[in-house]
Amino acid sequence: MTLTLGGQMKLMRIQSGISQEKLAEKSGLSRTFISQIENDHANPSIGSLQRFTQACGATMSISISFTSSATSDYDSDHAKD
């Protein structure tokens, strides 16, 4: 099962053993915003993600991938001869 971004953030916080309130103090993010992130009701900026992960004592690594049928159509339409 793949966790959403919010699910991953919540798991990281729980594994770090800190409450949302403590995370808010350490990160400078509001507890409400942290809850919204963890419940997938907010899309945090890269800066907010960095503050969240650093407050949990973790590091952040970002991997972006795109999957779309439009991508394969684009690739075949723009292939070099």
LOTORNU-495857 format. One line per field, with one value per residue (C-alpha): y, x, z. Coordinates in nm, 3 decimals. Layout:
// residues N
y = Y|...
x = X|...
z = Z|...
// end
This chain:
// residues 81
y = 0.000|0.342|0.621|0.968|1.256|1.341|0.980|0.972|1.297|1.170|0.842|1.034|1.250|0.952|0.757|1.064|1.046|1.403|1.548|1.790|2.062|1.993|1.977|2.313|2.466|2.318|2.393|2.726|2.578|2.597|2.283|2.331|2.340|2.027|1.850|1.963|1.831|1.496|1.458|1.559|1.877|2.106|2.103|2.222|2.414|2.265|2.506|2.380|2.020|2.100|2.261|1.964|1.702|1.892|1.932|1.553|1.506|1.369|1.473|1.529|1.364|1.442|1.219|1.331|1.103|1.153|0.886|0.981|0.852|1.205|1.162|0.858|1.036|1.334|1.114|0.932|1.255|1.425|1.137|1.223|1.049
x = 0.000|0.135|0.097|-0.005|0.231|0.025|0.034|0.411|0.448|0.226|0.419|0.749|0.618|0.486|0.809|0.997|0.787|0.664|0.316|0.170|0.202|0.574|0.630|0.457|0.691|1.002|0.909|0.733|0.433|0.090|-0.056|-0.364|-0.150|0.038|-0.295|-0.410|-0.089|-0.116|-0.479|-0.412|-0.619|-0.325|-0.045|0.268|0.544|0.892|0.998|0.722|0.819|1.180|1.078|0.852|1.119|1.398|1.179|1.132|1.508|1.491|1.623|1.420|1.469|1.234|1.170|0.924|0.782|0.505|0.284|0.048|-0.063|-0.003|0.366|0.403|0.216|0.447|0.755|0.651|0.543|0.873|1.114|1.423|1.456
z = 0.000|-0.096|0.158|0.050|0.121|0.428|0.547|0.506|0.701|0.982|1.001|1.018|1.303|1.498|1.448|1.574|1.891|1.883|1.902|1.651|1.915|1.969|1.593|1.558|1.817|1.658|1.295|1.323|1.140|1.302|1.457|1.237|0.922|1.033|1.081|0.737|0.580|0.757|0.652|0.289|0.320|0.241|-0.013|0.166|-0.008|-0.034|0.243|0.474|0.400|0.489|0.818|0.898|0.827|1.004|1.314|1.309|1.292|0.938|0.601|0.290|-0.046|-0.331|-0.627|-0.890|-1.155|-1.405|-1.549|-1.824|-2.157|-2.286|-2.199|-2.422|-2.703|-2.668|-2.672|-2.989|-3.161|-3.078|-3.129|-3.332|-3.664
// end
